[in-house]
Amino acid sequence: MRDEYLRIDLNCDMGESFGAYTIGADEALMPLITSANIACGFHAGDPRVMDRTVALAQAHGVAVGAHPGFPDLAGFGRRNMQLTPEELEAAVLYQIGALAAFCRAHGVPIVHVKAHGALYNLAATDAATASAIARGIARVDRTLAMVGLASSDTVARAAASEGLPFAREAFADRVYNADGTLQSRQIPGSLISDPLRAAQQAVNIARGFVIAHDGSRVEIRAQTVCLHGDNPAVLANTQAVRQALQEAGVEIKRLGAQ
């Protein structure tokens, strides 16, 4: 195992409750992770939830990242929308700005930006989408890391074109295809709810690979591992993942930390 894989960030999508609806287990999860991707109100979240989630991250020393998505609250941001690159850029800028207000109020910096759901998946393969997201991030702060699918050269190039750090991400709770992309959520079983399986996948990721659904070994480089906050098994998965990484000698440390 190479030294760079002995250390990894553990992130979770958080702050996705809104109004009268509670999604996830943020208070229980926050002590277990090192980075939080906080919804910015478009696919989930609302001002009160954003405020509380930033405060919770601050209390536990967790790095804060913006989690912008398509303006699709009804579909939880998991449906593609036909927005122009200019609209996407502005939407990303708007959402980062909303979270930045709460971060400023709590004295917490934004460390990274990770697109959500359908926007994330589209950016992984569509250069215009990836570039629009990168431009939106760069207009706020070029020191912000752009988080994207580890296997996506499209996102890596978009980040580089705007002078942004690129943080390669892999998933402990998603099934992979043989090309390093994620198996569609439309296929039953694509979301991993078995904590032992999620833990083994996280350890494999730290060691530089995943096992795809067809049994093939896929080489993968990742600096951060994600668990989905809306997965019903997220708490058990995260507990198992953290324990397994520690037992494997992997240091769990937030992005950008020395």
C-alpha positions as CSV (number, residue, x, y, z in Angstrom):
1,M,0.0,0.0,0.0
2,R,1.4,3.4,-0.9
3,D,1.7,6.0,1.8
4,E,-1.0,8.3,0.2
5,Y,-3.6,5.6,0.8
6,L,-2.9,5.3,4.5
7,R,-4.9,8.5,5.1
8,I,-8.4,9.2,3.9
9,D,-11.2,11.7,4.6
10,L,-14.6,10.3,5.6
11,N,-17.4,12.5,4.3
12,C,-21.2,12.4,4.5
13,D,-24.0,14.3,2.8
14,M,-25.8,16.2,5.5
15,G,-28.3,18.9,6.3
16,E,-30.8,17.3,4.0
17,S,-33.9,17.7,6.2
18,F,-36.2,20.6,5.4
19,G,-39.4,22.0,6.7
20,A,-41.4,19.3,8.6
21,Y,-39.3,16.5,7.1
22,T,-36.3,14.9,8.8
23,I,-33.8,13.1,6.6
24,G,-30.7,11.4,8.0
25,A,-29.1,11.2,11.4
26,D,-26.9,14.2,11.4
27,E,-26.3,14.5,15.2
28,A,-25.3,10.9,15.6
29,L,-23.2,10.9,12.4
30,M,-21.2,14.1,12.9
31,P,-18.8,12.8,15.5
32,L,-17.9,9.9,13.2
33,I,-16.9,11.8,10.0
34,T,-14.3,14.4,9.1
35,S,-16.1,16.3,6.3
36,A,-19.8,17.3,5.9
37,N,-21.3,18.1,2.5
38,I,-24.1,20.4,3.5
39,A,-27.2,20.8,1.3
40,C,-27.8,24.4,0.2
41,G,-31.6,24.5,-0.2
42,F,-32.1,23.5,-3.8
43,H,-32.4,19.7,-3.6
44,A,-32.8,19.6,0.2
45,G,-32.2,21.7,3.3
46,D,-33.5,25.0,4.4
47,P,-32.1,28.1,6.2
48,R,-32.7,26.7,9.7
49,V,-31.3,23.3,8.9
50,M,-28.2,24.9,7.2
51,D,-27.6,27.0,10.3
52,R,-27.9,24.0,12.7
53,T,-25.8,21.8,10.5
54,V,-22.9,24.3,10.3
55,A,-23.0,24.8,14.0
56,L,-23.0,21.0,14.5
57,A,-20.0,20.6,12.2
58,Q,-18.2,23.4,14.1
59,A,-18.8,21.7,17.5
60,H,-17.2,18.5,16.3
61,G,-14.3,20.0,14.3
62,V,-15.7,18.6,11.0
63,A,-14.8,20.3,7.7
64,V,-17.7,22.0,5.9
65,G,-18.4,21.7,2.2
66,A,-21.2,23.1,0.1
67,H,-23.4,20.4,-1.5
68,P,-25.2,22.2,-4.4
69,G,-27.7,20.4,-6.6
70,F,-30.3,20.9,-9.2
71,P,-33.3,23.1,-8.1
72,D,-35.4,20.0,-7.6
73,L,-36.7,19.7,-4.1
74,A,-39.5,17.3,-5.1
75,G,-37.1,14.9,-6.7
76,F,-34.3,15.3,-4.1
77,G,-32.0,16.5,-6.9
78,R,-31.8,13.0,-8.4
79,R,-33.5,13.9,-11.8
80,N,-31.6,15.5,-14.6
81,M,-32.6,19.0,-15.6
82,Q,-32.0,20.9,-18.8
83,L,-30.1,24.0,-17.5
84,T,-27.7,26.0,-19.6
85,P,-24.0,26.2,-18.5
86,E,-24.7,29.8,-17.5
87,E,-27.6,28.8,-15.4
88,L,-25.6,26.0,-13.7
89,E,-22.7,28.2,-13.0
90,A,-25.0,30.8,-11.3
91,A,-26.9,28.1,-9.4
92,V,-23.7,26.7,-8.0
93,L,-22.5,30.2,-7.1
94,Y,-25.8,31.0,-5.4
95,Q,-25.8,27.9,-3.3
96,I,-22.2,28.3,-2.1
97,G,-23.0,31.9,-1.2
98,A,-26.0,30.8,0.9
99,L,-23.9,28.4,2.9
100,A,-21.1,30.9,3.1
101,A,-23.4,33.2,5.1
102,F,-24.0,30.6,7.7
103,C,-20.3,29.6,7.8
104,R,-19.3,33.2,8.3
105,A,-21.8,33.6,11.1
106,H,-20.2,30.6,12.9
107,G,-16.6,31.4,12.0
108,V,-16.2,28.3,10.0
109,P,-14.5,28.2,6.6
110,I,-15.9,26.3,3.5
111,V,-13.3,23.7,2.5
112,H,-14.8,22.0,-0.5
113,V,-17.7,21.9,-2.9
114,K,-19.3,18.6,-4.0
115,A,-22.2,18.6,-6.4
116,H,-25.2,16.5,-5.5
117,G,-27.1,13.6,-7.1
118,A,-27.9,14.0,-10.8
119,L,-25.7,17.1,-11.1
120,Y,-22.7,15.1,-9.7
121,N,-23.3,12.2,-12.1
122,L,-23.8,14.4,-15.1
123,A,-20.6,16.3,-14.3
124,A,-18.7,13.0,-14.3
125,T,-19.3,12.5,-18.0
126,D,-20.3,15.9,-19.4
127,A,-17.5,18.5,-19.8
128,A,-19.9,21.5,-20.1
129,T,-21.6,20.6,-16.8
130,A,-18.3,20.0,-15.0
131,S,-16.9,23.3,-16.3
132,A,-19.9,25.2,-15.3
133,I,-19.6,23.8,-11.7
134,A,-15.9,24.6,-11.6
135,R,-16.5,28.2,-12.8
136,G,-19.1,28.7,-10.1
137,I,-16.7,27.5,-7.4
138,A,-13.8,29.5,-8.8
139,R,-15.9,32.7,-8.7
140,V,-16.2,32.2,-4.9
141,D,-12.7,31.0,-4.0
142,R,-10.1,29.1,-6.0
143,T,-8.7,27.5,-2.8
144,L,-11.9,25.4,-2.5
145,A,-11.5,21.8,-3.4
146,M,-13.8,20.5,-6.1
147,V,-14.9,17.0,-5.1
148,G,-15.8,14.6,-7.9
149,L,-15.9,10.9,-8.9
150,A,-12.4,9.5,-8.6
151,S,-12.6,7.9,-12.0
152,S,-13.8,11.0,-13.8
153,D,-11.1,12.7,-15.9
154,T,-13.9,15.1,-17.0
155,V,-14.2,16.6,-13.5
156,A,-10.4,16.6,-13.0
157,R,-9.9,18.6,-16.2
158,A,-12.6,21.1,-15.3
159,A,-11.1,21.7,-11.8
160,A,-7.6,22.1,-13.3
161,S,-8.9,24.6,-15.9
162,E,-10.1,26.9,-13.1
163,G,-7.1,26.3,-10.9
164,L,-9.1,24.4,-8.3
165,P,-7.7,21.5,-6.2
166,F,-9.5,18.3,-7.2
167,A,-10.4,15.8,-4.5
168,R,-11.1,12.3,-5.9
169,E,-14.0,10.7,-4.2
170,A,-15.2,7.1,-3.8
171,F,-18.2,5.6,-2.2
172,A,-18.4,3.0,0.6
173,D,-22.2,2.5,0.1
174,R,-22.6,2.3,-3.7
175,V,-22.1,-0.5,-6.1
176,Y,-19.5,0.1,-8.9
177,N,-19.5,-0.7,-12.6
178,A,-16.4,-2.2,-14.2
179,D,-15.4,1.2,-15.6
180,G,-15.2,2.9,-12.2
181,T,-18.6,4.6,-12.5
182,L,-21.5,4.0,-10.1
183,Q,-24.2,1.5,-10.8
184,S,-27.5,3.2,-11.4
185,R,-29.8,3.6,-8.4
186,Q,-32.6,2.3,-10.7
187,I,-31.0,-1.2,-10.4
188,P,-32.0,-3.0,-7.1
189,G,-29.2,-3.3,-4.7
190,S,-27.1,-0.4,-6.0
191,L,-27.2,1.2,-2.5
192,I,-25.2,-0.9,0.0
193,S,-27.0,-1.3,3.3
194,D,-24.9,-4.1,4.8
195,P,-22.4,-2.4,7.2
196,L,-19.8,-5.2,6.8
197,R,-19.9,-4.9,3.1
198,A,-19.6,-1.1,3.2
199,A,-16.7,-1.4,5.7
200,Q,-14.8,-3.8,3.4
201,Q,-15.4,-1.5,0.4
202,A,-14.0,1.5,2.3
203,V,-10.9,-0.5,3.3
204,N,-10.5,-1.6,-0.3
205,I,-10.8,2.0,-1.5
206,A,-8.1,3.1,1.0
207,R,-5.9,0.4,-0.6
208,G,-6.6,1.6,-4.1
209,F,-9.3,-0.5,-5.6
210,V,-13.0,-1.5,-5.6
211,I,-14.7,-4.7,-6.6
212,A,-17.3,-4.0,-9.3
213,H,-20.7,-5.8,-9.5
214,D,-19.3,-8.2,-12.0
215,G,-16.5,-9.3,-9.7
216,S,-13.8,-7.4,-11.5
217,R,-11.1,-5.4,-9.6
218,V,-11.1,-1.7,-10.5
219,E,-8.1,0.4,-9.6
220,I,-9.2,3.6,-8.0
221,R,-7.4,6.6,-6.3
222,A,-9.4,8.5,-3.8
223,Q,-8.7,11.1,-1.1
224,T,-12.2,11.0,0.4
225,V,-14.8,8.3,1.0
226,C,-18.5,9.1,1.0
227,L,-21.5,7.7,2.9
228,H,-25.0,8.9,1.9
229,G,-26.9,10.6,4.7
230,D,-30.3,9.5,3.3
231,N,-29.3,5.8,3.3
232,P,-31.5,4.1,6.0
233,A,-28.3,2.2,7.1
234,V,-26.0,5.2,7.2
235,L,-25.4,5.2,10.9
236,A,-24.5,1.5,11.1
237,N,-22.5,1.8,7.8
238,T,-20.5,4.7,9.1
239,Q,-19.7,3.1,12.4
240,A,-18.5,0.0,10.7
241,V,-16.5,1.9,8.1
242,R,-14.7,4.0,10.7
243,Q,-13.9,1.0,12.8
244,A,-12.6,-1.0,9.8
245,L,-10.4,1.8,8.5
246,Q,-8.9,2.3,11.9
247,E,-8.2,-1.4,12.3
248,A,-6.6,-1.5,8.8
249,G,-4.2,1.3,9.9
250,V,-5.8,4.0,7.8
251,E,-5.7,7.5,9.3
252,I,-9.0,9.2,9.0
253,K,-8.3,12.9,8.5
254,R,-10.2,15.8,6.9
255,L,-9.4,17.2,3.5
256,G,-6.6,19.8,3.7
257,A,-5.5,18.9,7.2
258,Q,-1.8,18.4,7.9
